Amino acid sequence: MKPALQMAKAFALLSGIGIYFAVVVGICVYLGMLADDYLYLDGKGRLLGILLGFPVAIYSTYRQLKSNAL
């Protein structure tokens, strides 16, 4: 594979990681906010969403990068 093509493929794969992290953590925070509203948790649901969102995003990104190894 040509170096320019390989570099473009790597850039395309890695450029979406930040957006992916933001979306996954954002969804988890949103679900935590919903839990706060319905269960009256006073912010604990949002914190739980953050604490669960990052490991989920890291693990799924790891799996994605492992399956698309350059």
C-alpha positions in Angstrom: 0.0 0.0 0.0 1.3 3.5 -0.9 2.4 5.6 2.1 0.0 8.4 1.2 -2.9 6.1 1.0 -2.0 4.4 4.3 -1.6 7.8 5.9 -5.0 8.9 4.6 -6.6 5.7 5.9 -5.0 6.2 9.4 -6.2 9.8 9.5 -9.7 8.8 8.6 -9.8 6.2 11.2 -8.3 8.2 14.0 -10.1 11.5 13.3 -13.4 10.1 14.4 -12.2 9.0 17.8 -12.7 12.4 19.5 -16.2 12.7 18.1 -17.0 9.1 19.1 -15.8 9.7 22.7 -18.0 12.9 22.9 -21.1 11.1 21.6 -20.7 8.0 23.8 -20.0 10.1 27.0 -22.8 12.5 26.0 -25.3 9.7 25.7 -24.3 8.3 29.1 -24.5 11.7 30.7 -27.9 12.3 29.1 -29.1 8.9 30.5 -27.7 9.9 33.9 -29.7 13.2 33.7 -32.8 11.2 32.9 -32.1 9.0 35.9 -31.7 12.1 38.0 -35.0 13.5 36.9 -37.0 10.4 37.5 -35.3 8.9 40.5 -34.4 12.3 42.3 -30.7 11.4 42.6 -29.5 15.0 43.0 -26.7 14.8 40.3 -25.5 11.3 41.2 -27.0 9.9 38.0 -25.1 12.4 35.9 -21.9 11.5 37.7 -22.6 7.8 37.2 -23.1 8.5 33.5 -19.7 10.2 33.3 -18.0 7.4 35.2 -19.6 4.7 33.0 -19.3 6.7 29.8 -15.5 6.9 29.7 -14.7 3.2 30.2 -17.4 2.3 27.6 -15.9 4.7 25.1 -12.3 3.6 25.8 -13.2 -0.1 25.5 -15.3 0.2 22.3 -12.6 2.4 20.7 -10.0 -0.2 21.6 -12.1 -2.9 20.0 -12.6 -0.7 16.9 -8.9 0.0 16.5 -8.0 -3.6 17.1 -10.3 -4.8 14.4 -9.1 -2.2 12.0 -5.4 -2.5 12.7 -3.4 -0.6 10.2 
